[in-house]
Each structure stands twice: as C-alpha cells, then as structure tokens.
Amino acid sequence: LRNRRQLMNIHEYQAKDLYRQYGVPTAQGFPAMSVAEAVEAAKKLPGPVWVVKSQIHAGGRGKGKFKEPEAGEAGGVRLAKSIDEVKTFAEQILGNTLVTVQTADEGKQVNRLYVEDGSDIARELYLSALVDRDTSRIAFIASTEGGMDIEQVAHDTPEKILTITIDPAAGYQAFYGRKIAYGLGLEGNQVKQCVKMVGDLYRMFVEKDMSLLEINPLVVTKAGDLTCLDGKMDFDSNALYRHPEIMELRDLSEEDPMEIEASKHDLAFIKLDGNIGCLVNGAGLAMATLDIIKLYGCEPANFLDVGGSAPKERVKAAFEIILNDKAVKGILVNIFGGIMRCDIIAEGVVAASKELGVEVPLVVRLEGTNVEKGKQILAESGLAIVPADNLADAAKKITDEVKKLG
C-alpha cells in the first residue's frame, strides 16, 4: 500500500520515448488511439512483421484474455504479418476489456495501442532497476530468464537472479555493466553494449527520480545487438514537482476515480475490496487499523490517511469519497491527535455526517490533543456516532455493527 501511493506509472510507448532520449536501444514504434492511427503507424515501419500491443497499466498483457468475444482468443500483444492484420487486431483490441494477472477481475479497457516493428529474437533476458530499501541504493536485477514472471523465477530458481547495487558516492562505473553482462552470458561486442546501456539506464533512473524500471524482455537479436522490447517505469510522486514533463504523461483513465478525487484534496487513498471504510491520520496507524479490522473478521474498504493537520473541509471530502463506495457498510474513524487536534476532527466528523446524511454505522476513536473536548463534541452532536475507548474497542464495535447487517 505504501509503495502504491508513492508511485506514478506511464505506458510502454511513453517509456520507450524516454529510452530514445537517453540513447537506450529499443525497437521503432508509434502509439495509436484509433484503428486508422494503428494502420498509419504500421505503414511508417519497415515490417514485414509488426507487433500490436495493448497499452494499459498492468503486466501480463500477452497472456491476458479479453472479456468480449469479438476481441478474439489471443492476448493483448499480437504479432501481425500484414497491414491488414494490424487493422484487424486494432479493431479487435481497442475499446475492449483486457484481464491480466495484474488487473482486478473487471480488467482494464484498452484505449491505446503501440504498434512496433518486429524484432528477430535470439535470446530473451530480464533487467530491472529499483530502489533497494535494505541498502539505500539503486540496485540492478538481471536474469537469463527473460519473458517470464520474475517472481516465479526468484522462487523456483533463485540462483538465476543476479543483483548488483550501485555505490551512490562513486556512481555508475563500467565494471557494474560488465558484471551484469557476464551474468547474462553476453560476449564480445554485446558486453560493450551492455556497459553503455546500463550506464544510460542508471542516469535516466536518477535524473527522472524513478522508483522502478523493468525491461522484460531485454533481447539479444540474431544480429547480436541488445534491444529493450518492453518498458515499465514507476516514478516517485514525492519528486514529481521537479518533473512536469513526466506529469504530462499521466493517464487518468488508468487510475481509480476515487483515488483521483482523493489526490485533489491531498488525501492518501487506496481502494480495497472490503466493506468497512477507514478514515485515519498517519500511514502507520492506518495500516494498523486495516490489520485489526481483519483480525476481528471483516475486510477494510480502503486505506485513507487524512494527514497530520487536516481541516474540516478535508475531513468532509474524505467522508464523501468513502461514502461513494457502494460496498461500504460501516465507517471507522481512528485519530491520534498530535498536530491534528481531536476537537477539529470531531467537528469535521459531525459536520460531514450532517451534510452528507451518513446512514451507515459510524464508530469514532479519538486519542491525543484535546481528546476530551473532541469526545464532548461527538456526544452533544445528536448523531448516532458510536464512541470507542481504544483501537481494539473501535474495531470490535464497527465489525459487530457490520456483521449485523449481513
């Protein structure tokens, strides 16, 4: 959850534009928002083979399945051997819903395509870079098992995973690239290509404040050249103010509408699958709240952190977002007042409950600064707000209320 709220994703075709800016080798290709654009894109490429790729923020596209029968049996990545096939695949894919191992059951609608020139592949490899929290360094992860689920490779054959961490004081040095090249079984000129490519990727990672970069697969062509055939990139949202050019790449259609609305009010919100809405201040306390709801036999409907000093307006916005989720059958407010005063939260809860007409059970646990004043405001509100003395008491009361509703 913490990682999700810190990241912004982009599409593959956008990632490959960044590759080109940094001199990282990748195949030629063009984005397409319509069937006509897909055909025009294919005509700009040499062929005779083209790859038509669904553009959604989820992995596993090639093995994914479409919900609609008219989309055909093949997955979200298709190999076309003629311009007519490019047109057919674009007609089948665009506007239809693709379900992959990384989407929910409802899947994601495909609104964009990427038409790419086919590559003559000799070997498929895996390469990624990420922020390693254990070492506080950027780490490169490489494997000879490209094109596969890397988590499964790590589980079944961990000896096939190579991890190299970069010393931030010295920065990238050529020997890092050579270690990766030898680990991937590259030889001759491929080693030189790898040294340069990893250096360019490292520079891009640092300069663009990335959190994750994944290339699966990184291929060796039959001509002996390295090419990045995929590109997954996540960016640290805390640094996006420095990168308006990255912010312009944001695709709101790929994000949850509730999460988009929450971001407008500076709320950290993530939709979950349960039925108890949570309004909490502080990420750690929010995580503990989710855990204790599960401990008492129910499921949280969201992660929502209102922050350390939320005004009444933000509390109201938080309630609106929670109540917009039709699955919510009860709400737990859990506040520890430090910077956040309990009386301010209580006023916000009362105002929101009255204005929005909250009809589901509402349990409020307050502790900290001005807690007695906060409890008094709740008690005198005339609303059916259930007070709680501590977190365990709050969790038991809200789960009992929700269980009664069935």
ZAMARGU-4260 file (C-alpha; in steps of 0.2 Angstrom, whole numbers, plus 5000, padded with zeros to 4 digits):
<rodrens>
0) 5000/5000/5000 | 5014/5012/5005 | 5023/5009/4988 | 5007/5011/4978 | 5003/5028/4985
5) 5021/5034/4981 | 5021/5030/4963 | 5015/5036/4946 | 5015/5024/4931 | 5017/5028/4912
10) 5013/5017/4897 | 5026/5007/4887 | 5026/5019/4872 | 5030/5033/4884 | 5044/5023/4892
15) 5052/5020/4875 | 5052/5038/4871 | 5062/5041/4887 | 5074/5026/4881 | 5077/5036/4865
20) 5080/5052/4874 | 5094/5043/4884 | 5101/5033/4870 | 5095/5016/4876 | 5092/5004/4862
25) 5074/5000/4858 | 5063/4995/4843 | 5054/5008/4832 | 5036/5011/4836 | 5022/5023/4836
30) 5007/5025/4848 | 4989/5024/4841 | 4972/5029/4848 | 4962/5023/4834 | 4962/5009/4821
35) 4966/5022/4807 | 4981/5028/4818 | 4987/5010/4820 | 4987/5007/4801 | 4997/5023/4798
40) 5009/5018/4812 | 5012/5001/4803 | 5015/5009/4787 | 5029/5020/4794 | 5038/5005/4800
45) 5048/4993/4788 | 5040/4977/4793 | 5037/4963/4787 | 5032/4959/4805 | 5023/4971/4817
50) 5018/4969/4835 | 5002/4977/4841 | 5002/4980/4859 | 4988/4985/4871 | 4993/4999/4882
55) 4987/4998/4900 | 4995/5000/4917 | 4996/4981/4920 | 5009/4967/4916 | 5005/4951/4909
60) 4996/4958/4893 | 5002/4945/4882 | 4994/4931/4892 | 4979/4941/4896 | 4961/4937/4890
65) 4948/4949/4883 | 4931/4949/4891 | 4922/4952/4874 | 4921/4938/4861 | 4924/4950/4847
70) 4941/4953/4853 | 4947/4935/4849 | 4956/4922/4859 | 4973/4929/4858 | 4980/4941/4871
75) 4984/4959/4872 | 5000/4958/4862 | 4999/4951/4844 | 5010/4948/4830 | 5004/4954/4813
80) 5012/4949/4797 | 5002/4961/4786 | 4995/4978/4787 | 4978/4970/4785 | 4981/4960/4801
85) 4987/4976/4810 | 4970/4983/4806 | 4961/4968/4811 | 4970/4967/4828 | 4967/4985/4831
90) 4948/4983/4828 | 4948/4968/4840 | 4958/4976/4854 | 4953/4995/4855 | 4939/4998/4867
95) 4938/4981/4874 | 4942/4975/4891 | 4958/4965/4895 | 4960/4955/4910 | 4978/4950/4916
100) 4986/4943/4932 | 4989/4961/4937 | 4972/4968/4935 | 4956/4965/4945 | 4943/4953/4938
105) 4935/4968/4930 | 4950/4971/4919 | 4955/4987/4910 | 4948/4994/4895 | 4961/4996/4881
110) 4961/5014/4874 | 4978/5015/4867 | 4989/5004/4856 | 5008/5003/4852 | 5012/4997/4835
115) 5030/4992/4835 | 5042/4985/4822 | 5045/4966/4824 | 5062/4960/4831 | 5072/4945/4826
120) 5075/4937/4843 | 5089/4926/4848 | 5088/4927/4867 | 5076/4934/4880 | 5084/4942/4896
125) 5077/4951/4911 | 5084/4968/4918 | 5077/4980/4931 | 5082/4994/4942 | 5074/4998/4958
130) 5077/5007/4975 | 5083/4994/4987 | 5077/4999/5004 | 5088/4987/5013 | 5104/4995/5006
135) 5098/5013/5002 | 5105/5011/4985 | 5099/5008/4967 | 5100/4990/4963 | 5100/4982/4946
140) 5092/4964/4945 | 5096/4953/4930 | 5092/4936/4924 | 5094/4925/4909 | 5076/4920/4911
145) 5068/4934/4901 | 5050/4935/4896 | 5045/4925/4912 | 5037/4930/4928 | 5052/4936/4938
150) 5044/4932/4954 | 5042/4914/4949 | 5060/4913/4943 | 5066/4920/4960 | 5055/4907/4969
155) 5060/4892/4959 | 5077/4896/4953 | 5085/4910/4964 | 5102/4906/4958 | 5097/4913/4941
160) 5094/4930/4949 | 5109/4942/4949 | 5108/4958/4960 | 5121/4972/4958 | 5119/4988/4969
165) 5127/5004/4964 | 5138/5014/4976 | 5130/5032/4976 | 5146/5040/4981 | 5155/5034/4966
170) 5140/5032/4954 | 5139/5021/4940 | 5156/5013/4934 | 5159/5002/4919 | 5163/4987/4930
175) 5145/4986/4936 | 5139/4984/4917 | 5152/4971/4914 | 5146/4961/4930 | 5128/4961/4923
180) 5134/4957/4905 | 5144/4942/4911 | 5129/4936/4922 | 5118/4937/4907 | 5130/4927/4897
185) 5134/4941/4884 | 5150/4941/4875 | 5161/4951/4863 | 5153/4967/4857 | 5137/4963/4867
190) 5147/4967/4883 | 5151/4984/4877 | 5133/4987/4873 | 5128/4981/4890 | 5140/4993/4899
195) 5134/5008/4890 | 5116/5003/4891 | 5116/5000/4910 | 5125/5017/4912 | 5112/5026/4902
200) 5098/5017/4912 | 5106/5022/4928 | 5107/5040/4923 | 5089/5040/4917 | 5084/5032/4934
205) 5092/5045/4944 | 5088/5061/4934 | 5070/5056/4932 | 5068/5051/4951 | 5061/5033/4946
210) 5056/5020/4959 | 5056/5006/4947 | 5062/5002/4929 | 5059/4985/4922 | 5063/4978/4905
215) 5056/4961/4902 | 5061/4956/4890 | 5078/4963/4886 | 5083/4954/4870 | 5098/4949/4860
220) 5094/4950/4842 | 5100/4937/4829 | 5112/4951/4823 | 5120/4951/4841 | 5113/4968/4847
225) 5104/4972/4863 | 5086/4979/4862 | 5074/4984/4875 | 5057/4976/4870 | 5047/4982/4885
230) 5047/4996/4897 | 5039/4998/4914 | 5043/5013/4924 | 5036/5020/4940 | 5041/5037/4947
235) 5042/5044/4965 | 5027/5055/4966 | 5036/5065/4980 | 5048/5071/4967 | 5036/5074/4953
240) 5035/5093/4956 | 5053/5093/4948 | 5047/5084/4933 | 5032/5092/4924 | 5037/5083/4908
245) 5033/5067/4917 | 5017/5073/4925 | 5011/5077/4907 | 5012/5058/4904 | 4999/5054/4917
250) 4984/5044/4910 | 4970/5047/4922 | 4959/5034/4913 | 4971/5021/4920 | 4968/5027/4938
255) 4954/5023/4950 | 4942/5038/4950 | 4941/5038/4969 | 4960/5039/4970 | 4960/5054/4958
260) 4947/5063/4968 | 4957/5060/4984 | 4973/5067/4977 | 4964/5083/4973 | 4961/5085/4992
265) 4979/5080/4997 | 4972/5063/5004 | 4982/5047/5003 | 4968/5035/4997 | 4969/5017/4990
270) 4953/5007/4986 | 4952/4990/4994 | 4939/4976/4992 | 4931/4976/5009 | 4916/4984/5017
275) 4922/4995/5032 | 4928/5012/5027 | 4943/5019/5036 | 4947/5037/5040 | 4964/5038/5049
280) 4978/5051/5052 | 4995/5044/5048 | 5001/5029/5037 | 5007/5018/5051 | 4991/5020/5061
285) 4981/5017/5045 | 4990/5001/5042 | 4987/4995/5060 | 4968/5000/5058 | 4967/4989/5042
290) 4976/4974/5051 | 4964/4975/5067 | 4949/4976/5056 | 4954/4959/5048 | 4959/4952/5065
295) 4941/4955/5070 | 4934/4946/5055 | 4930/4959/5042 | 4938/4967/5027 | 4943/4986/5025
300) 4936/4995/5011 | 4950/5007/5009 | 4967/5015/5015 | 4964/5033/5019 | 4976/5044/5028
305) 4970/5062/5030 | 4987/5068/5035 | 4993/5077/5051 | 4984/5093/5051 | 4968/5090/5041
310) 4955/5105/5041 | 4936/5101/5042 | 4935/5103/5023 | 4947/5089/5020 | 4938/5078/5033
315) 4922/5081/5024 | 4930/5077/5007 | 4936/5060/5015 | 4919/5056/5020 | 4912/5059/5003
320) 4925/5048/4995 | 4922/5034/5007 | 4903/5035/5005 | 4904/5035/4986 | 4910/5017/4988
325) 4893/5007/4987 | 4902/4992/4996 | 4904/5002/5012 | 4893/4996/5026 | 4901/5005/5041
330) 4915/5018/5044 | 4929/5018/5057 | 4937/5035/5061 | 4953/5032/5070 | 4963/5048/5075
335) 4978/5050/5086 | 4979/5069/5089 | 4997/5076/5089 | 4997/5090/5077 | 4980/5085/5072
340) 4968/5091/5086 | 4954/5079/5091 | 4941/5093/5093 | 4945/5099/5075 | 4942/5081/5069
345) 4926/5079/5079 | 4919/5095/5072 | 4923/5088/5054 | 4915/5072/5058 | 4899/5080/5064
350) 4898/5092/5050 | 4901/5079/5037 | 4889/5067/5045 | 4875/5080/5045 | 4879/5087/5027
355) 4881/5070/5019 | 4867/5061/5029 | 4878/5047/5034 | 4867/5032/5036 | 4879/5018/5039
360) 4886/5013/5057 | 4900/5026/5062 | 4912/5022/5076 | 4925/5035/5081 | 4940/5033/5092
365) 4949/5048/5097 | 4965/5050/5107 | 4978/5064/5110 | 4977/5083/5110 | 4960/5090/5115
370) 4953/5072/5116 | 4940/5076/5130 | 4934/5091/5120 | 4933/5080/5105 | 4923/5067/5113
375) 4911/5080/5120 | 4908/5087/5103 | 4903/5070/5097 | 4892/5066/5112 | 4882/5083/5110
380) 4880/5081/5091 | 4864/5072/5092 | 4870/5059/5079 | 4871/5041/5081 | 4890/5041/5082
385) 4897/5026/5092 | 4912/5031/5103 | 4927/5019/5106 | 4940/5020/5120 | 4954/5012/5111
390) 4958/5004/5094 | 4953/4986/5099 | 4937/4993/5106 | 4934/5003/5090 | 4937/4988/5079
395) 4926/4976/5088 | 4912/4989/5088 | 4912/4993/5070 | 4914/4974/5065 | 4900/4969/5076
400) 4889/4983/5068 | 4893/4977/5050 | 4891/4959/5054 | 4873/4963/5060 | 4869/4970/5043
405) 4875/4953/5035
</rodrens>
